[in-house]
Amino acid sequence: MLIRLVGLVSIEHDREAPRVLSSHQAQIALARLCVERPTGIDREQLADTIWPDGPPSTWASALRSVVSRLRSFLSEESPTTSEPHLIARGGRYLLQLPEGAQVDVDRAESAAVSAAAAYRDGDHGTAQRLATTAVSLLRGLFLASHEGEWVDSVRGRLTEVRVSALETASSSFSALGDTHHALRYADEAVRQAPFRESTYRCQMTAHRLAGNRAEALRIYQKLRTVLAEELGIDPSPESEAAYLRLLSSPGPVVPAMVLPHQAMPSHPLS
């Protein structure tokens, strides 16, 4: 079982069509309950998430209705499959998933962390596979039809996870000699994080390995301009070192390790 919170909120089983959760409010409740496992969430906090502009005066009964709709959706699983359980206990709601069940955002974060570790260990094939998995799982917007402070905080965190995975994917493809895909993932990383220097360094590395030193130098100059005009700063020592390597190495060179901006923590999203 895979619960998807990015894009269409749904539950997938192997070789079965995804079951989409149509209730907007139940989607929000499912997302918050998934993210808050295993401690659960206070019912007032859940109400504030569902109604970020302020819950209705009858919010307690309204929340019970939302939870009831969510329970009905979760119970419509195959009789041969263990179903998730939504438990109310001590003023809190707790979602218990069956063994083997996964949530897309958790799986993506775990894959991104493992990809970065594999890259640091020199296992570029594994790093590439895990990083592209993380990127694919996060292709879309978390709870696309909802806004609010909590949703915004999760989206920001997922953007960081995705950019880190894009960088790892680009660096891994570069190390494997696949400059086409290295550039593809680096370009997307720059679009997602235009002020993050490590994304530009991935671009520079991919162009350098493709034999396009002039384009790699152009990327560096673009980075300098962006940082100066938008942030009023100069490139970091790491970016300057990459630039100096370009100046001193006019021909093809062995791939340099372009580590992701930072390793993602292994704890669940919160």
ChimeraX attribute file (.defattr): number of C-alpha atoms within 10 A of each C-alpha:
attribute: neighborCount
match mode: 1-to-1
recipient: residues
	/A:1	18
	/A:2	16
	/A:3	23
	/A:4	22
	/A:5	26
	/A:6	21
	/A:7	15
	/A:8	19
	/A:9	24
	/A:10	18
	/A:11	22
	/A:12	17
	/A:13	15
	/A:14	8
	/A:15	6
	/A:16	8
	/A:17	10
	/A:18	16
	/A:19	16
	/A:20	15
	/A:21	18
	/A:22	13
	/A:23	14
	/A:24	14
	/A:25	20
	/A:26	22
	/A:27	24
	/A:28	25
	/A:29	20
	/A:30	24
	/A:31	21
	/A:32	23
	/A:33	20
	/A:34	25
	/A:35	20
	/A:36	17
	/A:37	17
	/A:38	13
	/A:39	12
	/A:40	21
	/A:41	20
	/A:42	15
	/A:43	19
	/A:44	15
	/A:45	13
	/A:46	20
	/A:47	22
	/A:48	16
	/A:49	23
	/A:50	24
	/A:51	18
	/A:52	16
	/A:53	10
	/A:54	11
	/A:55	16
	/A:56	12
	/A:57	8
	/A:58	8
	/A:59	16
	/A:60	13
	/A:61	11
	/A:62	14
	/A:63	22
	/A:64	13
	/A:65	14
	/A:66	21
	/A:67	20
	/A:68	14
	/A:69	18
	/A:70	20
	/A:71	17
	/A:72	11
	/A:73	18
	/A:74	16
	/A:75	15
	/A:76	10
	/A:77	15
	/A:78	9
	/A:79	8
	/A:80	6
	/A:81	10
	/A:82	15
	/A:83	18
	/A:84	18
	/A:85	14
	/A:86	20
	/A:87	14
	/A:88	15
	/A:89	11
	/A:90	8
	/A:91	9
	/A:92	15
	/A:93	21
	/A:94	19
	/A:95	21
	/A:96	17
	/A:97	19
	/A:98	13
	/A:99	10
	/A:100	8
	/A:101	16
	/A:102	17
	/A:103	19
	/A:104	17
	/A:105	25
	/A:106	20
	/A:107	16
	/A:108	24
	/A:109	29
	/A:110	20
	/A:111	24
	/A:112	31
	/A:113	23
	/A:114	20
	/A:115	31
	/A:116	31
	/A:117	18
	/A:118	20
	/A:119	24
	/A:120	16
	/A:121	10
	/A:122	14
	/A:123	15
	/A:124	23
	/A:125	17
	/A:126	16
	/A:127	28
	/A:128	26
	/A:129	15
	/A:130	24
	/A:131	32
	/A:132	22
	/A:133	18
	/A:134	28
	/A:135	22
	/A:136	15
	/A:137	21
	/A:138	24
	/A:139	11
	/A:140	13
	/A:141	15
	/A:142	24
	/A:143	21
	/A:144	14
	/A:145	11
	/A:146	17
	/A:147	16
	/A:148	13
	/A:149	11
	/A:150	15
	/A:151	19
	/A:152	14
	/A:153	13
	/A:154	18
	/A:155	17
	/A:156	13
	/A:157	15
	/A:158	21
	/A:159	17
	/A:160	18
	/A:161	26
	/A:162	25
	/A:163	27
	/A:164	30
	/A:165	36
	/A:166	31
	/A:167	30
	/A:168	35
	/A:169	36
	/A:170	34
	/A:171	36
	/A:172	32
	/A:173	24
	/A:174	30
	/A:175	25
	/A:176	14
	/A:177	16
	/A:178	16
	/A:179	23
	/A:180	14
	/A:181	17
	/A:182	29
	/A:183	23
	/A:184	16
	/A:185	27
	/A:186	27
	/A:187	20
	/A:188	17
	/A:189	25
	/A:190	21
	/A:191	13
	/A:192	16
	/A:193	17
	/A:194	16
	/A:195	15
	/A:196	16
	/A:197	20
	/A:198	25
	/A:199	30
	/A:200	24
	/A:201	27
	/A:202	30
	/A:203	28
	/A:204	28
	/A:205	29
	/A:206	31
	/A:207	22
	/A:208	25
	/A:209	22
	/A:210	20
	/A:211	16
	/A:212	16
	/A:213	21
	/A:214	13
	/A:215	16
	/A:216	25
	/A:217	19
	/A:218	12
	/A:219	18
	/A:220	22
	/A:221	14
	/A:222	13
	/A:223	22
	/A:224	19
	/A:225	16
	/A:226	18
	/A:227	18
	/A:228	13
	/A:229	10
	/A:230	9
	/A:231	10
	/A:232	10
	/A:233	12
	/A:234	14
	/A:235	17
	/A:236	11
	/A:237	9
	/A:238	13
	/A:239	19
	/A:240	15
	/A:241	12
	/A:242	18
	/A:243	19
	/A:244	12
	/A:245	13
	/A:246	21
	/A:247	11
	/A:248	8
	/A:249	12
	/A:250	13
	/A:251	11
	/A:252	13
	/A:253	14
	/A:254	10
	/A:255	16
	/A:256	13
	/A:257	15
	/A:258	23
	/A:259	19
	/A:260	24
	/A:261	17
	/A:262	12
	/A:263	16
	/A:264	18
	/A:265	12
	/A:266	13
	/A:267	9
	/A:268	15
	/A:269	16
	/A:270	12
